[in-house]
Amino acid sequence: MAFNMTKAEREAFLGQAHIGVLAIPEGDPGAPRGPLTSPVWYDYEAGGDVWFLTQSTARKGRLVSEGSRVSLLVQTSTAPYKYVSIEGPVSAIVPSDLLADLQPMAQRYLGEQQGKDYAAGSTESYAKGNAIKVFIRPERWLTVDYAKR
């Protein structure tokens, strides 16, 4: 029996607020170091790019570049388990705006008021000008939905 999600199921799943795990290649491919893996809040609209926020001075912010290939795993943590894994290039990196990007993202994950409070608490870090919005263009998908068992 196939456990794969349909395109509609995959897009609905990604439209929900799950924590993603981002994997970014790090360093020389011949060096004895694995990729950086980091939890991220992400957002996705059906048929579009996945995006997340970070600081350009953070480790993941320094490692991503337009055209670099990354992976993002989004999963549930309770049974029946489901996950979507995407692989693709970073399609764009643009400056992030506190009210247009961070606040809606925080509200997606924390709720309306806690999201506003979270964004308000980030005013100082956003004033430094290091906040970036990173877009990933999904090219390869791997999906599993064990509820189909």
ChimeraX attribute file (.defattr): number of C-alpha atoms within 10 A of each C-alpha:
attribute: neighborCount
match mode: 1-to-1
recipient: residues
	/A:1	5
	/A:2	9
	/A:3	13
	/A:4	17
	/A:5	19
	/A:6	12
	/A:7	13
	/A:8	10
	/A:9	13
	/A:10	21
	/A:11	17
	/A:12	13
	/A:13	19
	/A:14	22
	/A:15	15
	/A:16	14
	/A:17	16
	/A:18	20
	/A:19	16
	/A:20	24
	/A:21	19
	/A:22	23
	/A:23	19
	/A:24	19
	/A:25	18
	/A:26	17
	/A:27	13
	/A:28	9
	/A:29	10
	/A:30	6
	/A:31	8
	/A:32	7
	/A:33	11
	/A:34	13
	/A:35	14
	/A:36	16
	/A:37	17
	/A:38	13
	/A:39	13
	/A:40	18
	/A:41	19
	/A:42	26
	/A:43	22
	/A:44	19
	/A:45	12
	/A:46	13
	/A:47	10
	/A:48	13
	/A:49	18
	/A:50	22
	/A:51	20
	/A:52	21
	/A:53	23
	/A:54	20
	/A:55	20
	/A:56	19
	/A:57	12
	/A:58	11
	/A:59	13
	/A:60	19
	/A:61	18
	/A:62	12
	/A:63	15
	/A:64	20
	/A:65	16
	/A:66	13
	/A:67	13
	/A:68	14
	/A:69	18
	/A:70	21
	/A:71	22
	/A:72	24
	/A:73	21
	/A:74	24
	/A:75	20
	/A:76	15
	/A:77	11
	/A:78	7
	/A:79	9
	/A:80	11
	/A:81	12
	/A:82	21
	/A:83	22
	/A:84	21
	/A:85	20
	/A:86	20
	/A:87	19
	/A:88	20
	/A:89	18
	/A:90	22
	/A:91	18
	/A:92	16
	/A:93	19
	/A:94	11
	/A:95	17
	/A:96	20
	/A:97	16
	/A:98	18
	/A:99	13
	/A:100	9
	/A:101	18
	/A:102	24
	/A:103	21
	/A:104	18
	/A:105	22
	/A:106	20
	/A:107	17
	/A:108	18
	/A:109	16
	/A:110	15
	/A:111	13
	/A:112	13
	/A:113	12
	/A:114	15
	/A:115	19
	/A:116	19
	/A:117	15
	/A:118	15
	/A:119	20
	/A:120	15
	/A:121	11
	/A:122	14
	/A:123	12
	/A:124	9
	/A:125	12
	/A:126	19
	/A:127	11
	/A:128	9
	/A:129	13
	/A:130	15
	/A:131	23
	/A:132	20
	/A:133	19
	/A:134	25
	/A:135	23
	/A:136	26
	/A:137	20
	/A:138	21
	/A:139	10
	/A:140	10
	/A:141	15
	/A:142	13
	/A:143	20
	/A:144	18
	/A:145	21
	/A:146	15
	/A:147	10
	/A:148	12
	/A:149	8
